[in-house]
């Protein structure tokens, strides 16, 4: 390569060097790109493609997650919790939302979700009691089981949550709402509670249309205490090895729910007093969600297409 009079490389020389470098690169044999160690063993994302033994592309599949059954042996009554609080090793974990916790809570309770609790390894040696709002307790019994398997050996669930704590006459910090508001179910709540096999759903006469929509529910002639107690006893005789988590009563707003709640303790009472039409709309919305999930997201182009 020649230099011009000023001692710099000419334009022709620059072009010649670029072409020579390109020729050198293309002349090298192809090398596969190595996978970083941190990425080895990582499964492809959903919707990606994998190779089979024949070298053909095929769509990857969803991995199934085993369902965790609730552990009702975790349940503990409010009176037992009050006695256990005398031990400095006991820690109350209030899993409700921050707003509910700020409104009222048990003195000394920590406001943590179970996901946050798992990272608090210093609490593994403590006696933990999970406290919720009395609804969807199936999830709390599942969380209790998971925490035990993750090294938290002593875990319990306050049966009935904060409504049961207040109904037992225990004190709290803050101003709790009327007990009836705490145990009142929305159509969405009722659907969720009806999915818990350990709940007993009682539907008062006159609500036959709604009772048919709730699998496993029991139609009762009235909401009188004697009727409810006898139905609870019958359920216990029929399912001796299956503990009762709560009674869900579907009845008219005129029923004396507070008296019924006190009478069937320690079994928690949840109440639905809205219309059957409201519940039917909830079912329709849920069916639409299921249908959308069944169809799945918009599929990417076929692998290899």
N, C-alpha and C positions, 0 to 999 in steps of 0.2 A: 504493500500500500504506500502510495506516495503522499508527501506533504506539499502544500502549495507554498508560494513564496513567503507567506506570513508565518509559516511553521505550523499551521492548523490542518486538520483532516478535511479533505474536500467532501462535498455532498455526495459524490459518486462513491467515495470510500465508505461513508456511513451506510449507504444503501447496500453495498457489497457485504459489510459486516452483519447487517440485519438478516439478509438472505442466508448467509452462511450459518447463523445461529439457528434459524428455523429448520434448515436442512439437518443440522446436528440433532435437534430434538426429535424430529419425525423419524430419524434413523434408529433411535433407541428402541429396544423391545418394550411392549406394553407391560406395566407393573400394576398389580391390584392394589387398591388403596387399603392400608391396614386399618382395622377398627381399634380405636383407643381402648385401653384396658377398662376404663370406667364404664364403657358402653357394652362390653362383652356380656352376654347373658340377658340383656334387656330385651323383653318381648316387643314385637312390632306393635304399633298403635292400631286401634280398631279401624278397619277399613283398608289396611295395608295388605300387601301380598307376601306370601312366603313361597319357597320352592319345595316341591316334593322330591322324592328320590329320582324321578325321571327328569328333573330339571324344569318341569312345567310350573307356571305360576298358579296359585290357588288362594282364595280369600282366607284371611285369618279368622278365627272364631272367638266369640266372647268366652271369657273364663267364668265358670260358675262359682258362685260364692255360697258356701254351706250356710244354711240358716241356723241361727243360735236360738235355742229354746229358752224361754224365761225360767228363772229359778225362784219359785215362790217361797222356798225355804229362807230366802233373804228377808221376808217380811218381819217387821217388828212393830208392836203396838205403841201408841203414844206414851202410856204409863211406863213401859219398859225403857223407852228412850229417856224419859225424865229421870229415872233411877240411874241409868247408865251415865248420864251427864255428871254424876258425882265423881266419876273417875276422870283424872286429867288426861288419860290416854284417848278419850272419846273426842272425835272431831265431827261436827255437823257440816255436811256439804249441801248447800241449797242450790239446786240445779235450775231454778226458775230464771226467767229473764231479769235483767238488771232493774227494769222499772218496777216489777212486782216485788223484787227484793228490797228496793228502796222504800216502797210503801209500807211494808211490814215484814219482819223476819224474826227468827228465834235469836236471842242474844248469844253472840259468840259464833254464829254460823258463818261459813265462808261461802261466797257466791262464785261457784265454779261450775262449768259444764263438765260432763264426764270426759270429754275429749281433753280439756285442760287438766283435769285431775290425773289422767294417765301420765302426764309429764312430771308430776310432783312426786318424785320417787322418795322424798323424805317422809311422805305420809304412809308408806307401805307398812310400817310397823304400828300404825295407829288403828284404833277401832273406828271405822268410818260409817256414817249413817247418811244415806242419800235422801234428800227431801225434795219433793216435787209439788205440783199444784193439785194433786189428787186425780188428775186425768192422764190417760195414756200411760198407766203404770206398767203395762206390759214391757215397754221399752226400758223402764228403770230396772225391772227384774232381769232383763237381758244384759243391761249395763253392769249390774251387780255380778253376774256370772262371768262376764268378760274381765272385769277388774280382778276378780279372784284368780283367774287364769294368768293375769299379768303381774302377779306378785303381791297384790293387795289382799292379804289373807283374811282380814276381819272387815267384812262389808255387809251392811244391812240396808233395808229400804223402809222408811217410815210409811207404814200402811195407811193409805188414804191421804197422805201428804199434809199440807198445811190446813186444809179444812178439818181433817181428823184431829190435828193438834189443837186447833181452836175449840172444836166441839168437846174435847176432853177437859176444857177449862184451863189449859196451860197458857202462860203469858207470852207475849211477843213485844218487840219494839216496833213502834209505829201505829198506824190506824188501819186495821183490816176492814174490808167491806162486809156487808151483810152476808152471813153464812150461806144463804140461799143463792147468792150470786156466784159463790165459789164452786158450788156443785151443779150449777145449771149447764146443760149441754146444748151446743148448737147442732144443727143437722150433720155437719162435718164431724163433730165430736162423737155423736151417736154412731155414725158409721164406723169410726175408729174403735170405739168401745165394743161394738158388736163383733169385731174381728178377733177379740181376745176370748179364747175358749173358756178361760177360768172365770169370766164374768157371767152372771145370771141376768139376762134381760127379761124383765116382766112388762107386759103390755096390757094395759087396762082394757076391759070390754068396751067396744065401740070404736076401737082402733084396729079392727081385723085387717084392713087393707095394709096398714103399716106393719102389723105383725107378720104378715106373709112375706114382706120384703126383707125381714131380718131373720136369717137362718139361725135356728136353734133357740129363738125366743119363745117365751111361754105366755099364753093368753090367760089372764086372771079375771075373775068376775068383777072385782073391785079392788081399791087400794087400801083396804082396811088392814090394820096391823096383823090380825089373826090370819088373814089370807096370805099375807107376805111371809109371815113366819112359817106357816105350814108348807109353803112352796119352797122356802129355803131348806127346811128339814127334808123334804122329799128329794131335793137335789143332792143333798149330802148323802142320803141313803143310796141313791143311784150311782153316785160317783165318790165312793168312799176314799179312793186313793188320789183323787184330784181335789186339791184345795180350792176354796172359793175366794176369789180376789175381791170382787165388789158386786153389789146389786145395782143394776141400771133400771130405773123405773120410768116407764113411759105412761104418763097420766095427765089428767086435766090440771090446769093451773090452780084449781080450787083445793087440791089435796094438801093436807097438813104435812109437808115434807120434813119440816124440822123435827116434829114429834116422831115421825117414822124413822128418821135418821138416828135419833137418840135411842129408840127402842130396839134397833137391830145391831147396835154396836157389839163387838168391834168391827163388824162387816161394814165397810164404807158404802154410802148411798149416793148415787149420781142420778140426776133427774133430767128428763127431756119432756118439755111441755109445749113444744111448738107443734105445728100441724103436720099431718101426713104428707101434704102437698110439698111442704118445704123439704122434707126428707126425700121425696121423689125427685125433686129438682137436683138435690145433692147427688143422688144416684146417677141421674142423667149426665151430670158434669163428670162424675167419676168414670162412667162408661166411655165418655168422649176422650178422657185422658188415657184410658186403657187402649182404646182403638188407635190413638196416635202413637202410643208406645209400641203397639203390635206392628204398625206399619213401619216404624223406625224412621231414622233420618233419611234424607235424600241420598240415594246410593251413588257413589262415585263411578266413573266409567269402568267397565269390566276389565279385569286384569288381563293384560296382553292384547287389549282391543285397540 
